[in-house]
Amino acid sequence: MDWRREGFSAEAGFYGEKRGAGAESRDSVRPASLYNGAMPNDELLFDLRDDGIAVITFNRPQARNALTFAMYDALLEACQWMATEPAVKVLVLHGAGCQAFAAGTDVEPLKTLNTREKILAYEANVDHVFAALEHCPKPTIAAIGGACAGAGLIIASCCDLRIAAANAKIGMPVARTLGNALGTANVARLLRILGEARLKELVFTARLVDAHEALAAGLISQVVDDPAQLLAEALALAGRIAQHAPMTLAATKETLARIAREGPAANNDDLVVAAYLSQDFQEGVAAFQQKRLARWCGK
């Protein structure tokens, strides 16, 4: 279905496919459209490596990797599948080429957002995608090279960790470029990693910060001097994380999410008990006592 002709709803994908809670489980089935391959037109590439590291590549370098609606749908599908796929340990997202992570959303289809219903449905759809990435229980890393602006910055803000090449330019210049407004959920995501004063300054001035300023601000955790080595550094970081107890990592992410929603009084007793009663905890204790590396199973 072409939403530009038929319209679309907050419950459907950008091209009319049903998404969300009603989507079929992918915990034991690798989606043929994603696994070790690409979506139509090769705009989004997905690869699951033998070491359990999944890599998503935004693959429109000729458009600075600006996201099309098909790419949003593909990202949603990938996140929904990875959430319950035990073979996936860590996710790395990056942009093809060295000039951009993602420079926002492709602007051409945005011209058709000319009614309240279309605008709010579009916003609901992209928020559904961002939320799927944000709440993926697997650790996520954004490897930012070149331009990271607009929706690209929101995607990066949904990731757990962000590293950047020295050529990175990061910002939210919508007041200078399109003149649209950010929804509450996206403001909240940016507020969490930037703080109110810095977020206002970036939006009001529409400037892009370089990698070293982003590092000083805590927006990223590492600067890679050679942009050509950015993905290798991200994969090395992912490899270190992948060696750790998956239930501990997932419980930490979920606890932080609960605190963000409910405040410091949020309860995570279920997560703590599940970790102590897990096979991994028994393995961890045994490995510690035997002075060897633990063999985690995620159960």
C-alpha positions in Angstrom: 0.0 0.0 0.0 1.2 3.5 -0.8 0.4 5.7 2.2 0.6 8.8 0.0 -2.5 7.5 -1.9 -4.2 5.5 0.8 -3.3 7.2 4.0 -1.8 5.5 7.0 -2.6 5.0 10.7 -0.7 5.0 13.9 -1.3 1.2 14.1 0.1 0.4 10.7 3.5 0.6 9.1 4.4 3.4 6.7 3.3 1.2 3.8 0.3 -0.3 5.5 1.7 -3.4 7.2 0.3 -4.1 10.6 2.8 -3.4 13.3 3.2 -3.4 17.1 1.6 -5.7 19.7 -0.2 -7.7 17.1 2.9 -8.5 15.0 3.9 -12.1 14.9 6.7 -13.3 17.2 10.1 -13.5 15.6 11.9 -15.2 18.6 12.6 -18.4 16.6 12.2 -17.3 12.9 14.8 -15.2 11.1 12.9 -12.6 8.9 14.0 -13.4 5.4 13.8 -9.7 4.4 16.4 -8.8 7.1 18.7 -11.6 8.0 22.2 -11.1 6.6 20.8 -9.0 3.8 18.9 -5.9 2.8 15.5 -4.4 2.5 14.1 -3.3 -0.8 16.5 -1.0 -2.7 19.3 -1.9 -0.2 18.4 1.2 1.8 18.9 -0.5 5.1 21.3 -3.4 5.6 21.2 -5.9 8.4 23.9 -8.4 9.3 24.0 -10.8 12.2 27.6 -11.9 12.8 28.8 -15.2 14.2 29.8 -13.5 17.4 26.2 -12.3 18.1 26.8 -8.7 17.1 24.1 -7.3 14.8 24.9 -4.5 12.5 22.4 -2.1 10.9 23.6 0.1 8.2 21.7 3.2 6.9 22.6 2.8 3.3 21.8 6.0 1.3 25.1 7.7 1.3 24.1 9.8 -1.8 21.4 11.4 0.5 23.6 11.5 3.6 21.7 8.4 4.8 18.4 10.3 5.3 15.7 7.8 6.3 12.9 6.9 3.9 9.7 5.5 5.2 10.7 2.0 4.1 13.9 2.3 6.2 11.8 3.2 9.2 9.7 0.1 8.7 12.8 -2.0 8.3 14.3 -0.6 11.5 11.1 -1.4 13.3 11.0 -5.0 12.0 14.7 -5.5 13.0 14.2 -4.2 16.5 11.1 -6.2 17.1 12.8 -9.4 16.0 16.1 -8.8 17.9 14.2 -8.1 21.1 13.5 -11.9 21.6 16.2 -13.4 19.5 18.8 -15.0 21.8 21.5 -15.1 19.1 21.7 -11.3 19.2 23.9 -10.0 21.9 24.6 -6.4 20.9 23.4 -4.1 18.1 25.6 -1.5 16.3 24.0 1.1 14.1 26.0 3.2 11.6 25.8 5.0 8.3 27.3 3.9 5.0 30.3 5.9 3.9 32.1 8.4 6.2 30.0 11.5 5.6 26.8 10.8 7.6 25.3 8.6 10.3 21.9 9.9 9.3 21.0 13.4 8.3 17.3 13.2 9.3 14.2 12.0 7.4 14.0 12.1 3.6 12.1 15.4 3.0 10.2 14.6 -0.2 7.3 12.6 1.3 7.0 15.0 4.2 5.5 17.5 1.7 2.2 15.5 1.8 1.7 16.0 5.6 -0.9 18.6 5.1 -3.7 17.5 7.5 -3.8 17.1 11.2 -4.6 13.4 10.8 -1.6 12.7 8.5 0.8 14.7 10.7 -0.2 13.0 13.9 -0.2 9.5 12.3 3.3 10.1 10.9 4.5 11.3 14.3 3.0 8.2 16.0 4.6 5.9 13.4 8.1 7.3 13.8 7.7 7.3 17.6 6.8 3.6 17.4 10.0 3.0 15.6 12.1 5.0 18.0 10.5 3.3 21.0 11.2 -0.1 19.6 14.9 0.8 19.4 14.9 2.6 22.7 13.3 -0.4 24.5 15.2 -3.2 22.8 16.6 -5.3 25.7 19.9 -5.8 23.9 22.7 -3.2 24.3 22.8 -0.7 21.4 25.6 1.4 20.1 25.4 4.3 17.6 28.6 4.7 15.6 28.3 8.3 14.5 30.4 9.5 11.5 29.8 12.7 9.7 26.3 14.3 9.9 24.0 13.2 12.7 21.0 15.6 12.7 17.2 15.6 13.1 15.9 12.0 13.1 19.5 10.8 13.1 20.2 12.4 16.4 16.9 11.0 17.8 18.0 7.5 16.7 21.4 8.0 18.3 19.6 9.2 21.5 17.6 6.0 21.6 20.9 4.0 21.8 22.6 3.1 25.0 26.1 4.2 23.9 27.3 6.6 21.3 30.8 6.9 19.9 31.8 9.3 17.1 34.4 9.8 14.5 36.4 13.1 14.6 34.4 14.3 11.6 31.0 14.0 13.3 28.7 17.0 13.3 25.7 16.6 15.7 22.7 18.7 16.2 19.0 19.4 15.8 18.8 22.3 13.3 15.1 22.1 12.5 14.6 25.8 13.3 16.9 26.6 10.5 16.0 23.8 8.0 12.4 22.6 7.9 10.6 24.6 10.6 8.8 21.7 12.1 8.4 20.9 15.8 9.5 18.0 17.9 7.0 15.8 19.6 7.1 15.4 23.4 8.6 11.9 23.3 11.5 13.1 21.1 12.1 16.2 23.3 12.2 13.9 26.3 14.8 11.6 24.6 17.0 14.5 23.8 16.5 16.1 27.2 17.8 12.9 28.8 21.1 13.0 27.0 21.6 16.7 26.6 19.9 18.5 29.5 17.5 21.3 29.2 20.0 24.2 28.7 22.0 22.5 26.1 19.0 21.2 24.2 17.5 24.7 24.0 20.9 26.1 22.9 21.2 23.5 20.1 17.6 24.0 18.8 17.6 27.8 19.2 21.0 28.3 17.5 20.5 25.4 15.0 24.3 24.8 15.2 26.0 21.5 14.9 28.6 20.4 17.5 31.8 18.6 16.7 32.9 15.3 18.2 35.1 16.8 20.8 32.4 19.2 22.1 30.0 16.2 22.1 32.5 14.2 24.2 32.9 17.0 26.7 29.2 17.3 27.0 28.7 13.6 27.7 26.7 13.1 24.5 29.3 10.5 23.3 31.8 8.4 25.2 34.6 8.1 22.6 36.1 10.0 19.7 37.7 7.9 16.9 40.3 10.0 15.1 40.1 8.1 11.8 36.6 8.0 10.4 37.5 4.9 8.4 38.1 3.0 11.7 34.8 4.0 13.3 32.9 0.8 12.6 35.9 -1.3 13.7 36.0 0.6 17.0 32.2 0.2 17.5 32.5 -3.6 16.8 35.4 -3.9 19.3 33.2 -2.1 21.9 30.3 -4.4 21.1 32.5 -7.4 21.4 33.6 -6.5 24.9 30.0 -6.0 25.9 28.9 -9.2 24.3 31.1 -11.2 26.7 29.1 -10.1 29.7 26.0 -11.5 31.3 23.0 -10.8 29.1 20.5 -10.9 31.9 22.5 -8.3 33.9 22.6 -6.0 30.9 18.9 -6.4 30.1 17.9 -5.9 33.8 20.0 -2.7 34.0 18.3 -1.3 30.9 14.8 -2.2 32.1 15.5 -0.8 35.6 16.7 2.5 34.2 13.6 2.6 31.9 11.3 2.1 35.0 13.1 4.8 36.9 12.6 7.2 33.9 8.9 6.4 33.9 8.2 6.1 37.6 11.0 7.9 39.4 13.4 6.4 42.0 10.6 4.6 43.8 10.3 2.3 40.8 10.4 -1.4 41.7 12.7 -4.0 40.0 12.3 -6.9 42.5 11.2 -9.2 39.7 14.4 -8.5 37.8 16.7 -8.9 40.8 15.0 -12.2 41.8 15.1 -13.5 38.2 18.9 -12.8 38.0 19.7 -14.5 41.3 17.6 -17.6 40.3 19.1 -17.8 36.8 21.5 -20.4 35.4 23.8 -17.5 34.6 24.1 -16.6 38.3 25.0 -20.2 39.2 27.6 -20.2 36.3 28.9 -16.8 37.4 29.5 -18.0 41.0 31.2 -21.2 39.8 33.4 -19.3 37.3 34.4 -16.8 39.9 35.4 -19.5 42.4 37.2 -21.5 39.7 39.0 -18.4 38.4 37.8 -18.8 34.8 35.6 -16.9 32.4 31.9 -17.5 32.7 30.0 -19.1 29.9 26.7 -17.1 29.9 23.6 -18.6 28.4 21.1 -15.8 29.1 18.8 -18.0 31.2 
